[in-house]
Amino acid sequence: MSTPLELAQRLEAARLALGLTRQQLTEQAGVSRQAVYRLLKGNDVQVSTLLAVMEVLQLDLATVPRALQRALPELSLSEPGSGQGNAGAAPAPVASAHVLSAVQQRLAGLTAGAGAPVKRRGRP
């Protein structure tokens, strides 16, 4: 993800998947209502707010190299034809279980039948 709005959309999708109201998320994270509102709108918040909300949503913050992200389009927030790029249309959030499953399948395929040896630096 490359924008605060994309992060906000993923957090909102996770909140909905867990069946939490914004009030419940606020209470469980121990942060202000305004902070959660700002976060879920893609506005700037403190890192501690982001981490508290992610803890409640059972998410980890991970950095993914952009080259890997391009190689695994399943990491994209929206699916083809979801309206992304249409004026005023927000991309449809993809459930995190779907993304994880797609990534697991892709990685399994890469490791199972790649056939080519992995090149390692500094070793023959």
N, C-alpha and C positions, 0 to 999 in steps of 0.2 A: 504494500500500500504506500502511496506516495503523498497523500494529502490528509490533513486533519479531518476533513469530511468523510473520507473513506474509513478512517479509524472509527469515527463516530458511528457510521453505518454498521460496522462490524460489531461494535459494542452494543448497539441497539438490537441487532439481530440476536446476539447472545442473551441479552436481557429477556427478549420475547421468548426465545427457545426455553429458557428456564422458568418462564411463567411469572416473572417478577414485575411488580409495578415499579414505577420510578420512585415512589415513596419507600417501598421496601428496599430497593437498591440503595437509596440514600441512607436509610437507617442502618442497614447491615454494613455499609462501607464506612459509616461514621463520619461522613462529610456533609457539607451543607447542600440544601436543595438547589441553590443557585449554582454551585460547583458542578453538580450532576447535570443540570440543565445545560450549562455552558459546554461541558464535555460532550454530551449527546448531540449538540448542535454543531460541533466541530470547532468551537472557540478555544482559545488558549486557557489552560488550567495548570495548576502546579503538578509536577510529576508525582508527588505523593498522592494527589487525588486520583490520578490515572491508575496508579498501582493499587490503591485501595478498591477502586471499582473493579479492576481486573481480577483481584483476589476473590471478590464476591461472585463474579461471573465465571470463576474457575478457568481463567485464561492466563497464559504466560506471555510476557513481552519477549519477542524474539526478533533478531535482526536477520534478514535474508538477503544475501547478495543479489543485486539486480539481475545479474547474468542467470542465476538459478531461477529467479522469478520469471524471467522471459522464457526459460526452457520448460517451466511448469505452468502453463496458462491456467491450470486448475486453481492456482492461488488467487486468481482474479476474483473480485468481489461480485461481479455480475456475470450472468450467463449470456451467450450470444443471443441477440434478438430480444433482450430484456428492456430495450428502450434506452440504453445508454447512448448518449450522443444526441438524443432528441431534446429540443429546447424545453426546459422545464420538467423533464422526466427524470426522476431519480432512478438509479440502477436498483434492481431487485436484489436484496441481500441473499446470499447463499448460506445455507445452514453450515455451521462449522463441521458437523459430522460428514457432510457431503464433500467438503473441501479436503478434510483429512483422508477420507476414503479414496478420493481421486488421486491424491498425492501418494498414498500408500501403494495404490495399484501401479502408478507410474514408476515409483522407486523399485517395486518388486520386479517389474519388467526390465528395468535398466540393469539390475543386479543379477537377474536370473539368466538372461540370454544375451548379454552384451557381447561375449565372445572375445572381444579385444582386451588384451592385458592392460592393467592400469599402469600408467607411467609414473614413476616416482622420481623425484628430484634427488640427485646425488647418488643414485644407485644404478648399477648396470642393468 
